[in-house]
């Protein structure tokens, strides 16, 4: 995240310079988005430090959900930036003005975009590698900023070529819509994490693959539930084995099950509940808000 902060500071300086030399509201909107990047990076840095704290008595499942608050805050800041950009664009649309020093301004903005693109790719890769929504969200935001800048550059160049001054604020409005969409995506994902949304389908398939060999041996699973908490995943399930088994044998089997799931999902904490497969009560899962499966 330190890299993201440094990149945001550099791009703010470059894009502000591009706006000052040209007077383009499109380039101003681009600079405003970089300011949001800076604030988001600072918030994300604090969230990552908090999320990395080990579990304690008050937070037995760790602090990893702090990342969702940071991602949500970034989404809200994006909405604020989009509103500010839209207001400036409408004012310029009603009172258009020519753009100055187009070549210099676009060259500066292009340099800032190259920097953003490089840092954005690094952050997205790091976020996926470490399963960090904050790093991935910040990286995607920077990459969105690159596409935004490309559109602004094209729009400002078109203004210079055609002389149609109202095209500049129209581009700025398009930028506002674009970053609004990015903000909506961040809010949706952070909200899903705070609401204990189930793991992605790819992870669900890995869990099913881990359980398949045990099912082939007659072990029954139900009430399999998952949730994601920042970089951590949590999996719980009922494991039904023959009632004649000893406690030790049943315990050894659920240890194997948990190890198999963790082998597929190393970032997961797995909880199992052992039950006798012949007992009808083992299938009474209504209390967990799910219809019981038919008894074998």
Buried (B, 14 or more C-beta within 10 A) or exposed (E): BEBBBBBBBBBBBBBBBBBBBBBBBBBBBBBBBBBBBBBBBBBBBBBBEBBBEEEEEEEEEBBBBBBBBBBBBBBBBBBEBBEBBBEBBBEBBEEBEEBEBBEEBBEBBBBBBEBBBBBBBBBBEBBEEBBBBBBBBBBBBBBBBBBBBBBBBEBBBBBBEEEEBEBBBBBBBBBBEBBBEBBEBBBEBBBBBBEEBBBEEEBBEBBEEBBEEBEEEEBBBBBBBBBBBBBBBBBBBBBBBEEEBEEEEBEEBBEBBBEBBBEBBEBBBBEBEBBBBEEEEBBEBEEEEEEBEEEE
